[in-house]
């Protein structure tokens, strides 16, 4: 049985891909941190729930966000 996606699912994916291209974290786990932050924001879910899906700890996500937080906010506001 095929379950149709949510009507807004494609729009959400497009927004997620655009945000991935905007964020510029540096480091070994940067890609997973970006994915965690974006999925957390898009689905309004706690970091603890999303971080395990991307094999990164919630504290690592917080550390990246604190370290590069100002740059991230400025880029997202543009």
N, CA, C, O and CB atoms as a CASP TS submission, in Angstrom:
PFRMAT TS
TARGET T0000
AUTHOR 0000-0000-0000
METHOD Language model
MODEL 1
PARENT N/A
ATOM      1  N   UNK     1       0.842  -1.177   0.000  1.00  0.00           N
ATOM      2  CA  UNK     1       0.000   0.000   0.000  1.00  0.00           C
ATOM      3  C   UNK     1       0.891   1.245   0.000  1.00  0.00           C
ATOM      4  O   UNK     1       1.839   1.332   0.781  1.00  0.00           O
ATOM      5  CB  UNK     1      -0.960  -0.005   1.222  1.00  0.00           C
ATOM      6  N   UNK     2       0.593   2.184  -0.855  1.00  0.00           N
ATOM      7  CA  UNK     2       1.349   3.427  -0.936  1.00  0.00           C
ATOM      8  C   UNK     2       0.577   4.520  -0.210  1.00  0.00           C
ATOM      9  O   UNK     2      -0.598   4.767  -0.481  1.00  0.00           O
ATOM     10  CB  UNK     2       1.618   3.825  -2.414  1.00  0.00           C
ATOM     11  N   UNK     3       1.261   5.152   0.700  1.00  0.00           N
ATOM     12  CA  UNK     3       0.644   6.246   1.454  1.00  0.00           C
ATOM     13  C   UNK     3       1.090   7.564   0.850  1.00  0.00           C
ATOM     14  O   UNK     3       2.287   7.846   0.786  1.00  0.00           O
ATOM     15  CB  UNK     3       1.016   6.176   2.966  1.00  0.00           C
ATOM     16  N   UNK     4       0.137   8.373   0.406  1.00  0.00           N
ATOM     17  CA  UNK     4       0.544   9.668  -0.166  1.00  0.00           C
ATOM     18  C   UNK     4       1.173  10.556   0.891  1.00  0.00           C
ATOM     19  O   UNK     4       0.806  10.503   2.065  1.00  0.00           O
ATOM     20  CB  UNK     4      -0.658  10.384  -0.798  1.00  0.00           C
ATOM     21  N   UNK     5       2.122  11.370   0.461  1.00  0.00           N
ATOM     22  CA  UNK     5       2.782  12.291   1.373  1.00  0.00           C
ATOM     23  C   UNK     5       1.859  13.428   1.760  1.00  0.00           C
ATOM     24  O   UNK     5       0.792  13.616   1.176  1.00  0.00           O
ATOM     25  CB  UNK     5       4.053  12.839   0.748  1.00  0.00           C
ATOM     26  N   UNK     6       2.282  14.162   2.732  1.00  0.00           N
ATOM     27  CA  UNK     6       1.526  15.337   3.133  1.00  0.00           C
ATOM     28  C   UNK     6       1.532  16.348   1.997  1.00  0.00           C
ATOM     29  O   UNK     6       2.504  16.405   1.244  1.00  0.00           O
ATOM     30  CB  UNK     6       2.108  15.957   4.425  1.00  0.00           C
ATOM     31  N   UNK     7       0.481  17.149   1.847  1.00  0.00           N
ATOM     32  CA  UNK     7       0.440  18.106   0.740  1.00  0.00           C
ATOM     33  C   UNK     7       1.581  19.108   0.763  1.00  0.00           C
ATOM     34  O   UNK     7       2.009  19.579  -0.291  1.00  0.00           O
ATOM     35  CB  UNK     7      -0.860  18.844   0.759  1.00  0.00           C
ATOM     36  N   UNK     8       2.075  19.436   1.930  1.00  0.00           N
ATOM     37  CA  UNK     8       3.141  20.420   2.049  1.00  0.00           C
ATOM     38  C   UNK     8       4.525  19.783   2.156  1.00  0.00           C
ATOM     39  O   UNK     8       5.514  20.484   2.373  1.00  0.00           O
ATOM     40  CB  UNK     8       2.892  21.294   3.250  1.00  0.00           C
ATOM     41  N   UNK     9       4.604  18.461   2.005  1.00  0.00           N
ATOM     42  CA  UNK     9       5.872  17.770   2.201  1.00  0.00           C
ATOM     43  C   UNK     9       6.941  18.231   1.212  1.00  0.00           C
ATOM     44  O   UNK     9       8.086  18.433   1.615  1.00  0.00           O
ATOM     45  CB  UNK     9       5.668  16.276   2.076  1.00  0.00           C
ATOM     46  N   UNK    10       6.609  18.402  -0.063  1.00  0.00           N
ATOM     47  CA  UNK    10       7.602  18.839  -1.040  1.00  0.00           C
ATOM     48  C   UNK    10       8.104  20.233  -0.733  1.00  0.00           C
ATOM     49  O   UNK    10       9.297  20.503  -0.873  1.00  0.00           O
ATOM     50  CB  UNK    10       7.022  18.797  -2.440  1.00  0.00           C
ATOM     51  N   UNK    11       7.216  21.130  -0.314  1.00  0.00           N
ATOM     52  CA  UNK    11       7.637  22.482   0.054  1.00  0.00           C
ATOM     53  C   UNK    11       8.594  22.447   1.242  1.00  0.00           C
ATOM     54  O   UNK    11       9.589  23.172   1.260  1.00  0.00           O
ATOM     55  CB  UNK    11       6.416  23.355   0.384  1.00  0.00           C
ATOM     56  N   UNK    12       8.304  21.626   2.208  1.00  0.00           N
ATOM     57  CA  UNK    12       9.153  21.505   3.384  1.00  0.00           C
ATOM     58  C   UNK    12      10.526  20.969   2.993  1.00  0.00           C
ATOM     59  O   UNK    12      11.542  21.438   3.506  1.00  0.00           O
ATOM     60  CB  UNK    12       8.498  20.591   4.431  1.00  0.00           C
ATOM     61  N   UNK    13      10.566  19.999   2.096  1.00  0.00           N
ATOM     62  CA  UNK    13      11.845  19.462   1.648  1.00  0.00           C
ATOM     63  C   UNK    13      12.642  20.523   0.898  1.00  0.00           C
ATOM     64  O   UNK    13      13.854  20.625   1.088  1.00  0.00           O
ATOM     65  CB  UNK    13      11.628  18.233   0.760  1.00  0.00           C
ATOM     66  N   UNK    14      11.998  21.298   0.067  1.00  0.00           N
ATOM     67  CA  UNK    14      12.684  22.350  -0.671  1.00  0.00           C
ATOM     68  C   UNK    14      13.271  23.389   0.281  1.00  0.00           C
ATOM     69  O   UNK    14      14.396  23.852   0.093  1.00  0.00           O
ATOM     70  CB  UNK    14      11.727  23.018  -1.661  1.00  0.00           C
ATOM     71  N   UNK    15      12.504  23.747   1.295  1.00  0.00           N
ATOM     72  CA  UNK    15      13.000  24.698   2.299  1.00  0.00           C
ATOM     73  C   UNK    15      14.201  24.102   3.029  1.00  0.00           C
ATOM     74  O   UNK    15      15.196  24.788   3.266  1.00  0.00           O
ATOM     75  CB  UNK    15      11.879  25.068   3.312  1.00  0.00           C
ATOM     76  N   UNK    16      14.102  22.832   3.380  1.00  0.00           N
ATOM     77  CA  UNK    16      15.205  22.165   4.064  1.00  0.00           C
ATOM     78  C   UNK    16      16.481  22.151   3.239  1.00  0.00           C
ATOM     79  O   UNK    16      17.564  22.409   3.764  1.00  0.00           O
ATOM     80  CB  UNK    16      14.815  20.754   4.412  1.00  0.00           C
ATOM     81  N   UNK    17      16.361  21.851   1.944  1.00  0.00           N
ATOM     82  CA  UNK    17      17.536  21.846   1.072  1.00  0.00           C
ATOM     83  C   UNK    17      18.136  23.243   0.932  1.00  0.00           C
ATOM     84  O   UNK    17      19.356  23.401   0.896  1.00  0.00           O
ATOM     85  CB  UNK    17      17.168  21.296  -0.305  1.00  0.00           C
ATOM     86  N   UNK    18      17.278  24.246   0.853  1.00  0.00           N
ATOM     87  CA  UNK    18      17.767  25.625   0.742  1.00  0.00           C
ATOM     88  C   UNK    18      18.525  26.011   2.016  1.00  0.00           C
ATOM     89  O   UNK    18      19.596  26.614   1.946  1.00  0.00           O
ATOM     90  CB  UNK    18      16.586  26.613   0.489  1.00  0.00           C
ATOM     91  N   UNK    19      17.973  25.666   3.163  1.00  0.00           N
ATOM     92  CA  UNK    19      18.642  25.976   4.434  1.00  0.00           C
ATOM     93  C   UNK    19      19.973  25.238   4.556  1.00  0.00           C
ATOM     94  O   UNK    19      20.942  25.791   5.076  1.00  0.00           O
ATOM     95  CB  UNK    19      17.735  25.612   5.618  1.00  0.00           C
ATOM     96  N   UNK    20      20.026  23.994   4.080  1.00  0.00           N
ATOM     97  CA  UNK    20      21.293  23.249   4.113  1.00  0.00           C
ATOM     98  C   UNK    20      22.368  23.960   3.317  1.00  0.00           C
ATOM     99  O   UNK    20      23.535  23.973   3.706  1.00  0.00           O
ATOM    100  CB  UNK    20      21.099  21.833   3.570  1.00  0.00           C
ATOM    101  N   UNK    21      21.971  24.551   2.201  1.00  0.00           N
ATOM    102  CA  UNK    21      22.961  25.238   1.378  1.00  0.00           C
ATOM    103  C   UNK    21      23.408  26.562   1.997  1.00  0.00           C
ATOM    104  O   UNK    21      24.502  27.045   1.703  1.00  0.00           O
ATOM    105  CB  UNK    21      22.399  25.483  -0.010  1.00  0.00           C
ATOM    106  N   UNK    22      22.576  27.147   2.846  1.00  0.00           N
ATOM    107  CA  UNK    22      22.898  28.432   3.474  1.00  0.00           C
ATOM    108  C   UNK    22      23.846  28.249   4.655  1.00  0.00           C
ATOM    109  O   UNK    22      24.789  29.022   4.823  1.00  0.00           O
ATOM    110  CB  UNK    22      21.615  29.136   3.937  1.00  0.00           C
ATOM    111  N   UNK    23      23.600  27.235   5.467  1.00  0.00           N
ATOM    112  CA  UNK    23      24.402  27.024   6.664  1.00  0.00           C
ATOM    113  C   UNK    23      25.807  26.580   6.294  1.00  0.00           C
ATOM    114  O   UNK    23      25.991  25.765   5.390  1.00  0.00           O
ATOM    115  CB  UNK    23      23.743  25.990   7.578  1.00  0.00           C
ATOM    116  N   UNK    24      26.781  27.110   6.983  1.00  0.00           N
ATOM    117  CA  UNK    24      28.177  26.811   6.663  1.00  0.00           C
ATOM    118  C   UNK    24      28.941  26.456   7.931  1.00  0.00           C
ATOM    119  O   UNK    24      29.800  27.214   8.381  1.00  0.00           O
ATOM    120  CB  UNK    24      28.845  28.008   5.952  1.00  0.00           C
ATOM    121  N   UNK    25      28.627  25.311   8.499  1.00  0.00           N
ATOM    122  CA  UNK    25      29.356  24.844   9.661  1.00  0.00           C
ATOM    123  C   UNK    25      30.633  24.165   9.197  1.00  0.00           C
ATOM    124  O   UNK    25      30.677  23.573   8.119  1.00  0.00           O
ATOM    125  CB  UNK    25      28.495  23.883  10.514  1.00  0.00           C
ATOM    126  N   UNK    26      31.655  24.254  10.008  1.00  0.00           N
ATOM    127  CA  UNK    26      32.933  23.604   9.732  1.00  0.00           C
ATOM    128  C   UNK    26      33.175  22.552  10.802  1.00  0.00           C
ATOM    129  O   UNK    26      32.873  22.774  11.975  1.00  0.00           O
ATOM    130  CB  UNK    26      34.102  24.639   9.688  1.00  0.00           C
ATOM    131  N   UNK    27      33.711  21.423  10.407  1.00  0.00           N
ATOM    132  CA  UNK    27      34.046  20.393  11.374  1.00  0.00           C
ATOM    133  C   UNK    27      33.630  19.019  10.902  1.00  0.00           C
ATOM    134  O   UNK    27      32.989  18.857   9.863  1.00  0.00           O
ATOM    135  CB  UNK    27      33.404  20.693  12.696  1.00  0.00           C
ATOM    136  N   UNK    28      34.011  18.040  11.691  1.00  0.00           N
ATOM    137  CA  UNK    28      33.815  16.644  11.329  1.00  0.00           C
ATOM    138  C   UNK    28      32.329  16.261  11.270  1.00  0.00           C
ATOM    139  O   UNK    28      31.923  15.478  10.412  1.00  0.00           O
ATOM    140  CB  UNK    28      34.539  15.751  12.320  1.00  0.00           C
ATOM    141  N   UNK    29      31.537  16.804  12.164  1.00  0.00           N
ATOM    142  CA  UNK    29      30.125  16.439  12.235  1.00  0.00           C
ATOM    143  C   UNK    29      29.211  17.540  11.716  1.00  0.00           C
ATOM    144  O   UNK    29      28.016  17.545  12.010  1.00  0.00           O
ATOM    145  CB  UNK    29      29.751  16.101  13.655  1.00  0.00           C
ATOM    146  N   UNK    30      29.759  18.461  10.955  1.00  0.00           N
ATOM    147  CA  UNK    30      29.012  19.643  10.517  1.00  0.00           C
ATOM    148  C   UNK    30      27.762  19.298   9.724  1.00  0.00           C
ATOM    149  O   UNK    30      26.707  19.895   9.941  1.00  0.00           O
ATOM    150  CB  UNK    30      29.898  20.529   9.687  1.00  0.00           C
ATOM    151  N   UNK    31      27.865  18.351   8.816  1.00  0.00           N
ATOM    152  CA  UNK    31      26.716  18.011   7.964  1.00  0.00           C
ATOM    153  C   UNK    31      25.565  17.447   8.791  1.00  0.00           C
ATOM    154  O   UNK    31      24.408  17.802   8.567  1.00  0.00           O
ATOM    155  CB  UNK    31      27.131  16.999   6.884  1.00  0.00           C
ATOM    156  N   UNK    32      25.874  16.571   9.743  1.00  0.00           N
ATOM    157  CA  UNK    32      24.837  15.997  10.597  1.00  0.00           C
ATOM    158  C   UNK    32      24.241  17.038  11.532  1.00  0.00           C
ATOM    159  O   UNK    32      23.048  16.991  11.835  1.00  0.00           O
ATOM    160  CB  UNK    32      25.402  14.839  11.405  1.00  0.00           C
ATOM    161  N   UNK    33      25.045  17.960  11.981  1.00  0.00           N
ATOM    162  CA  UNK    33      24.550  19.037  12.838  1.00  0.00           C
ATOM    163  C   UNK    33      23.584  19.913  12.056  1.00  0.00           C
ATOM    164  O   UNK    33      22.525  20.277  12.569  1.00  0.00           O
ATOM    165  CB  UNK    33      25.719  19.883  13.392  1.00  0.00           C
ATOM    166  N   UNK    34      23.934  20.253  10.827  1.00  0.00           N
ATOM    167  CA  UNK    34      23.052  21.069   9.990  1.00  0.00           C
ATOM    168  C   UNK    34      21.714  20.373   9.774  1.00  0.00           C
ATOM    169  O   UNK    34      20.655  20.987   9.909  1.00  0.00           O
ATOM    170  CB  UNK    34      23.716  21.367   8.638  1.00  0.00           C
ATOM    171  N   UNK    35      21.769  19.103   9.441  1.00  0.00           N
ATOM    172  CA  UNK    35      20.537  18.350   9.204  1.00  0.00           C
ATOM    173  C   UNK    35      19.679  18.288  10.460  1.00  0.00           C
ATOM    174  O   UNK    35      18.455  18.399  10.390  1.00  0.00           O
ATOM    175  CB  UNK    35      20.861  16.935   8.723  1.00  0.00           C
ATOM    176  N   UNK    36      20.322  18.111  11.603  1.00  0.00           N
ATOM    177  CA  UNK    36      19.591  18.055  12.870  1.00  0.00           C
ATOM    178  C   UNK    36      18.904  19.381  13.163  1.00  0.00           C
ATOM    179  O   UNK    36      17.722  19.407  13.505  1.00  0.00           O
ATOM    180  CB  UNK    36      20.535  17.689  14.019  1.00  0.00           C
ATOM    181  N   UNK    37      19.635  20.478  13.031  1.00  0.00           N
ATOM    182  CA  UNK    37      19.052  21.795  13.296  1.00  0.00           C
ATOM    183  C   UNK    37      17.888  22.109  12.366  1.00  0.00           C
ATOM    184  O   UNK    37      16.856  22.620  12.801  1.00  0.00           O
ATOM    185  CB  UNK    37      20.114  22.870  13.163  1.00  0.00           C
ATOM    186  N   UNK    38      18.056  21.807  11.105  1.00  0.00           N
ATOM    187  CA  UNK    38      17.011  22.116  10.138  1.00  0.00           C
ATOM    188  C   UNK    38      15.775  21.264  10.379  1.00  0.00           C
ATOM    189  O   UNK    38      14.660  21.785  10.375  1.00  0.00           O
ATOM    190  CB  UNK    38      17.521  21.908   8.716  1.00  0.00           C
ATOM    191  N   UNK    39      15.950  19.980  10.587  1.00  0.00           N
ATOM    192  CA  UNK    39      14.782  19.134  10.825  1.00  0.00           C
ATOM    193  C   UNK    39      14.098  19.481  12.143  1.00  0.00           C
ATOM    194  O   UNK    39      12.878  19.377  12.262  1.00  0.00           O
ATOM    195  CB  UNK    39      15.186  17.665  10.820  1.00  0.00           C
ATOM    196  N   UNK    40      14.886  19.892  13.126  1.00  0.00           N
ATOM    197  CA  UNK    40      14.310  20.331  14.395  1.00  0.00           C
ATOM    198  C   UNK    40      13.420  21.552  14.194  1.00  0.00           C
ATOM    199  O   UNK    40      12.318  21.626  14.737  1.00  0.00           O
ATOM    200  CB  UNK    40      15.418  20.646  15.407  1.00  0.00           C
ATOM    201  N   UNK    41      13.906  22.497  13.414  1.00  0.00           N
ATOM    202  CA  UNK    41      13.129  23.717  13.165  1.00  0.00           C
ATOM    203  C   UNK    41      11.901  23.455  12.310  1.00  0.00           C
ATOM    204  O   UNK    41      10.810  23.936  12.616  1.00  0.00           O
ATOM    205  CB  UNK    41      13.998  24.760  12.495  1.00  0.00           C
ATOM    206  N   UNK    42      12.079  22.693  11.238  1.00  0.00           N
ATOM    207  CA  UNK    42      10.970  22.469  10.308  1.00  0.00           C
ATOM    208  C   UNK    42       9.839  21.668  10.927  1.00  0.00           C
ATOM    209  O   UNK    42       8.669  21.909  10.631  1.00  0.00           O
ATOM    210  CB  UNK    42      11.466  21.762   9.076  1.00  0.00           C
ATOM    211  N   UNK    43      10.181  20.721  11.781  1.00  0.00           N
ATOM    212  CA  UNK    43       9.145  19.861  12.363  1.00  0.00           C
ATOM    213  C   UNK    43       8.818  20.229  13.803  1.00  0.00           C
ATOM    214  O   UNK    43       8.039  19.537  14.458  1.00  0.00           O
ATOM    215  CB  UNK    43       9.580  18.416  12.301  1.00  0.00           C
ATOM    216  N   UNK    44       9.407  21.314  14.300  1.00  0.00           N
ATOM    217  CA  UNK    44       9.124  21.791  15.657  1.00  0.00           C
ATOM    218  C   UNK    44       9.263  20.661  16.674  1.00  0.00           C
ATOM    219  O   UNK    44       8.353  20.381  17.454  1.00  0.00           O
ATOM    220  CB  UNK    44       7.712  22.395  15.731  1.00  0.00           C
ATOM    221  N   UNK    45      10.407  20.036  16.641  1.00  0.00           N
ATOM    222  CA  UNK    45      10.696  18.875  17.470  1.00  0.00           C
ATOM    223  C   UNK    45      11.952  19.167  18.284  1.00  0.00           C
ATOM    224  O   UNK    45      12.824  19.895  17.809  1.00  0.00           O
ATOM    225  CB  UNK    45      10.874  17.588  16.601  1.00  0.00           C
ATOM    226  N   UNK    46      12.073  18.629  19.484  1.00  0.00           N
ATOM    227  CA  UNK    46      13.283  18.867  20.284  1.00  0.00           C
ATOM    228  C   UNK    46      14.539  18.292  19.640  1.00  0.00           C
ATOM    229  O   UNK    46      14.477  17.303  18.910  1.00  0.00           O
ATOM    230  CB  UNK    46      13.112  18.272  21.666  1.00  0.00           C
ATOM    231  N   UNK    47      15.656  18.910  19.911  1.00  0.00           N
ATOM    232  CA  UNK    47      16.938  18.449  19.381  1.00  0.00           C
ATOM    233  C   UNK    47      17.201  17.006  19.802  1.00  0.00           C
ATOM    234  O   UNK    47      17.759  16.227  19.029  1.00  0.00           O
ATOM    235  CB  UNK    47      18.083  19.363  19.859  1.00  0.00           C
ATOM    236  N   UNK    48      16.812  16.652  20.998  1.00  0.00           N
ATOM    237  CA  UNK    48      17.058  15.309  21.502  1.00  0.00           C
ATOM    238  C   UNK    48      16.400  14.250  20.616  1.00  0.00           C
ATOM    239  O   UNK    48      16.957  13.169  20.426  1.00  0.00           O
ATOM    240  CB  UNK    48      16.548  15.185  22.934  1.00  0.00           C
ATOM    241  N   UNK    49      15.225  14.554  20.078  1.00  0.00           N
ATOM    242  CA  UNK    49      14.530  13.584  19.228  1.00  0.00           C
ATOM    243  C   UNK    49      15.178  13.459  17.856  1.00  0.00           C
ATOM    244  O   UNK    49      15.265  12.356  17.316  1.00  0.00           O
ATOM    245  CB  UNK    49      13.071  13.977  19.070  1.00  0.00           C
ATOM    246  N   UNK    50      15.629  14.558  17.290  1.00  0.00           N
ATOM    247  CA  UNK    50      16.167  14.535  15.931  1.00  0.00           C
ATOM    248  C   UNK    50      17.642  14.158  15.876  1.00  0.00           C
ATOM    249  O   UNK    50      18.086  13.585  14.881  1.00  0.00           O
ATOM    250  CB  UNK    50      15.974  15.877  15.288  1.00  0.00           C
ATOM    251  N   UNK    51      18.405  14.459  16.905  1.00  0.00           N
ATOM    252  CA  UNK    51      19.846  14.216  16.854  1.00  0.00           C
ATOM    253  C   UNK    51      20.184  12.732  16.717  1.00  0.00           C
ATOM    254  O   UNK    51      21.153  12.377  16.047  1.00  0.00           O
ATOM    255  CB  UNK    51      20.507  14.775  18.098  1.00  0.00           C
ATOM    256  N   UNK    52      19.402  11.875  17.339  1.00  0.00           N
ATOM    257  CA  UNK    52      19.699  10.443  17.246  1.00  0.00           C
ATOM    258  C   UNK    52      19.528   9.921  15.820  1.00  0.00           C
ATOM    259  O   UNK    52      20.203   8.970  15.426  1.00  0.00           O
ATOM    260  CB  UNK    52      18.797   9.655  18.197  1.00  0.00           C
ATOM    261  N   UNK    53      18.640  10.531  15.051  1.00  0.00           N
ATOM    262  CA  UNK    53      18.436  10.106  13.661  1.00  0.00           C
ATOM    263  C   UNK    53      19.656  10.400  12.799  1.00  0.00           C
ATOM    264  O   UNK    53      19.877   9.737  11.785  1.00  0.00           O
ATOM    265  CB  UNK    53      17.208  10.796  13.070  1.00  0.00           C
ATOM    266  N   UNK    54      20.449  11.391  13.196  1.00  0.00           N
ATOM    267  CA  UNK    54      21.626  11.780  12.422  1.00  0.00           C
ATOM    268  C   UNK    54      22.940  11.412  13.109  1.00  0.00           C
ATOM    269  O   UNK    54      24.003  11.903  12.730  1.00  0.00           O
ATOM    270  CB  UNK    54      21.595  13.265  12.160  1.00  0.00           C
ATOM    271  N   UNK    55      22.864  10.550  14.115  1.00  0.00           N
ATOM    272  CA  UNK    55      24.051  10.043  14.822  1.00  0.00           C
ATOM    273  C   UNK    55      24.951  11.142  15.364  1.00  0.00           C
ATOM    274  O   UNK    55      26.168  11.120  15.180  1.00  0.00           O
ATOM    275  CB  UNK    55      24.851   9.164  13.904  1.00  0.00           C
ATOM    276  N   UNK    56      24.335  12.092  16.029  1.00  0.00           N
ATOM    277  CA  UNK    56      25.083  13.167  16.669  1.00  0.00           C
ATOM    278  C   UNK    56      24.417  13.434  18.023  1.00  0.00           C
ATOM    279  O   UNK    56      23.202  13.293  18.156  1.00  0.00           O
ATOM    280  CB  UNK    56      25.121  14.472  15.767  1.00  0.00           C
ATOM    281  N   UNK    57      25.197  13.810  19.003  1.00  0.00           N
ATOM    282  CA  UNK    57      24.618  14.039  20.327  1.00  0.00           C
ATOM    283  C   UNK    57      23.973  15.426  20.388  1.00  0.00           C
ATOM    284  O   UNK    57      24.412  16.345  19.696  1.00  0.00           O
ATOM    285  CB  UNK    57      25.700  13.895  21.428  1.00  0.00           C
ATOM    286  N   UNK    58      22.941  15.581  21.210  1.00  0.00           N
ATOM    287  CA  UNK    58      22.312  16.894  21.364  1.00  0.00           C
ATOM    288  C   UNK    58      23.301  17.965  21.820  1.00  0.00           C
ATOM    289  O   UNK    58      23.194  19.123  21.418  1.00  0.00           O
ATOM    290  CB  UNK    58      21.167  16.804  22.353  1.00  0.00           C
ATOM    291  N   UNK    59      24.256  17.580  22.655  1.00  0.00           N
ATOM    292  CA  UNK    59      25.239  18.546  23.132  1.00  0.00           C
ATOM    293  C   UNK    59      26.150  19.013  22.002  1.00  0.00           C
ATOM    294  O   UNK    59      26.534  20.182  21.965  1.00  0.00           O
ATOM    295  CB  UNK    59      26.070  17.943  24.259  1.00  0.00           C
ATOM    296  N   UNK    60      26.495  18.134  21.099  1.00  0.00           N
ATOM    297  CA  UNK    60      27.317  18.520  19.947  1.00  0.00           C
ATOM    298  C   UNK    60      26.579  19.550  19.099  1.00  0.00           C
ATOM    299  O   UNK    60      27.172  20.532  18.653  1.00  0.00           O
ATOM    300  CB  UNK    60      27.682  17.281  19.091  1.00  0.00           C
ATOM    301  N   UNK    61      25.302  19.329  18.880  1.00  0.00           N
ATOM    302  CA  UNK    61      24.494  20.279  18.106  1.00  0.00           C
ATOM    303  C   UNK    61      24.480  21.637  18.804  1.00  0.00           C
ATOM    304  O   UNK    61      24.640  22.674  18.160  1.00  0.00           O
ATOM    305  CB  UNK    61      23.044  19.750  17.921  1.00  0.00           C
ATOM    306  N   UNK    62      24.292  21.625  20.094  1.00  0.00           N
ATOM    307  CA  UNK    62      24.275  22.888  20.853  1.00  0.00           C
ATOM    308  C   UNK    62      25.632  23.589  20.777  1.00  0.00           C
ATOM    309  O   UNK    62      25.695  24.810  20.631  1.00  0.00           O
ATOM    310  CB  UNK    62      23.896  22.627  22.331  1.00  0.00           C
ATOM    311  N   UNK    63      26.704  22.826  20.875  1.00  0.00           N
ATOM    312  CA  UNK    63      28.048  23.419  20.813  1.00  0.00           C
ATOM    313  C   UNK    63      28.295  24.085  19.464  1.00  0.00           C
ATOM    314  O   UNK    63      28.817  25.199  19.412  1.00  0.00           O
ATOM    315  CB  UNK    63      29.120  22.347  21.069  1.00  0.00           C
ATOM    316  N   UNK    64      27.926  23.419  18.376  1.00  0.00           N
ATOM    317  CA  UNK    64      28.082  24.011  17.048  1.00  0.00           C
ATOM    318  C   UNK    64      27.244  25.284  16.937  1.00  0.00           C
ATOM    319  O   UNK    64      27.705  26.298  16.414  1.00  0.00           O
ATOM    320  CB  UNK    64      27.677  23.001  15.949  1.00  0.00           C
ATOM    321  N   UNK    65      26.020  25.220  17.431  1.00  0.00           N
ATOM    322  CA  UNK    65      25.126  26.382  17.324  1.00  0.00           C
ATOM    323  C   UNK    65      25.654  27.553  18.146  1.00  0.00           C
ATOM    324  O   UNK    65      25.580  28.699  17.701  1.00  0.00           O
ATOM    325  CB  UNK    65      23.704  26.013  17.786  1.00  0.00           C
ATOM    326  N   UNK    66      26.179  27.287  19.327  1.00  0.00           N
ATOM    327  CA  UNK    66      26.739  28.354  20.152  1.00  0.00           C
ATOM    328  C   UNK    66      27.987  28.950  19.512  1.00  0.00           C
ATOM    329  O   UNK    66      28.173  30.167  19.497  1.00  0.00           O
ATOM    330  CB  UNK    66      27.066  27.828  21.548  1.00  0.00           C
ATOM    331  N   UNK    67      28.831  28.080  18.989  1.00  0.00           N
ATOM    332  CA  UNK    67      30.096  28.524  18.426  1.00  0.00           C
ATOM    333  C   UNK    67      29.897  29.383  17.174  1.00  0.00           C
ATOM    334  O   UNK    67      30.612  30.363  16.967  1.00  0.00           O
ATOM    335  CB  UNK    67      30.964  27.323  18.099  1.00  0.00           C
ATOM    336  N   UNK    68      28.929  29.013  16.349  1.00  0.00           N
ATOM    337  CA  UNK    68      28.729  29.711  15.090  1.00  0.00           C
ATOM    338  C   UNK    68      27.334  30.313  14.995  1.00  0.00           C
ATOM    339  O   UNK    68      26.844  30.598  13.902  1.00  0.00           O
ATOM    340  CB  UNK    68      28.966  28.768  13.930  1.00  0.00           C
ATOM    341  N   UNK    69      26.708  30.502  16.131  1.00  0.00           N
ATOM    342  CA  UNK    69      25.325  30.937  16.181  1.00  0.00           C
ATOM    343  C   UNK    69      25.032  32.271  15.533  1.00  0.00           C
ATOM    344  O   UNK    69      24.039  32.390  14.815  1.00  0.00           O
ATOM    345  CB  UNK    69      24.901  30.994  17.561  1.00  0.00           C
ATOM    346  N   UNK    70      25.845  33.266  15.756  1.00  0.00           N
ATOM    347  CA  UNK    70      25.596  34.595  15.209  1.00  0.00           C
ATOM    348  C   UNK    70      25.627  34.557  13.686  1.00  0.00           C
ATOM    349  O   UNK    70      24.779  35.157  13.025  1.00  0.00           O
ATOM    350  CB  UNK    70      26.629  35.601  15.740  1.00  0.00           C
ATOM    351  N   UNK    71      26.605  33.852  13.139  1.00  0.00           N
ATOM    352  CA  UNK    71      26.702  33.735  11.685  1.00  0.00           C
ATOM    353  C   UNK    71      25.481  33.028  11.111  1.00  0.00           C
ATOM    354  O   UNK    71      24.969  33.428  10.065  1.00  0.00           O
ATOM    355  CB  UNK    71      27.976  32.983  11.293  1.00  0.00           C
ATOM    356  N   UNK    72      25.018  31.998  11.774  1.00  0.00           N
ATOM    357  CA  UNK    72      23.877  31.243  11.295  1.00  0.00           C
ATOM    358  C   UNK    72      22.624  32.110  11.283  1.00  0.00           C
ATOM    359  O   UNK    72      21.886  32.119  10.298  1.00  0.00           O
ATOM    360  CB  UNK    72      23.659  30.004  12.156  1.00  0.00           C
ATOM    361  N   UNK    73      22.383  32.825  12.348  1.00  0.00           N
ATOM    362  CA  UNK    73      21.203  33.688  12.430  1.00  0.00           C
ATOM    363  C   UNK    73      21.248  34.755  11.352  1.00  0.00           C
ATOM    364  O   UNK    73      20.238  35.014  10.697  1.00  0.00           O
ATOM    365  CB  UNK    73      21.103  34.340  13.816  1.00  0.00           C
ATOM    366  N   UNK    74      22.395  35.374  11.159  1.00  0.00           N
ATOM    367  CA  UNK    74      22.515  36.402  10.129  1.00  0.00           C
ATOM    368  C   UNK    74      22.247  35.851   8.745  1.00  0.00           C
ATOM    369  O   UNK    74      21.575  36.499   7.943  1.00  0.00           O
ATOM    370  CB  UNK    74      23.888  37.025  10.170  1.00  0.00           C
ATOM    371  N   UNK    75      22.758  34.668   8.449  1.00  0.00           N
ATOM    372  CA  UNK    75      22.543  34.070   7.137  1.00  0.00           C
ATOM    373  C   UNK    75      21.077  33.701   6.933  1.00  0.00           C
ATOM    374  O   UNK    75      20.533  33.889   5.845  1.00  0.00           O
ATOM    375  CB  UNK    75      23.424  32.834   6.967  1.00  0.00           C
ATOM    376  N   UNK    76      20.444  33.185   7.964  1.00  0.00           N
ATOM    377  CA  UNK    76      19.039  32.810   7.833  1.00  0.00           C
ATOM    378  C   UNK    76      18.145  34.026   7.680  1.00  0.00           C
ATOM    379  O   UNK    76      17.113  33.957   7.011  1.00  0.00           O
ATOM    380  CB  UNK    76      18.598  31.996   9.032  1.00  0.00           C
ATOM    381  N   UNK    77      18.522  35.128   8.285  1.00  0.00           N
ATOM    382  CA  UNK    77      17.708  36.348   8.168  1.00  0.00           C
ATOM    383  C   UNK    77      17.841  36.992   6.796  1.00  0.00           C
ATOM    384  O   UNK    77      16.949  37.724   6.368  1.00  0.00           O
ATOM    385  CB  UNK    77      18.105  37.353   9.243  1.00  0.00           C
ATOM    386  N   UNK    78      18.941  36.728   6.103  1.00  0.00           N
ATOM    387  CA  UNK    78      19.103  37.271   4.761  1.00  0.00           C
ATOM    388  C   UNK    78      18.164  36.561   3.857  1.00  0.00           C
ATOM    389  O   UNK    78      18.119  36.852   2.661  1.00  0.00           O
ATOM    390  CB  UNK    78      20.544  37.144   4.257  1.00  0.00           C
TER
END
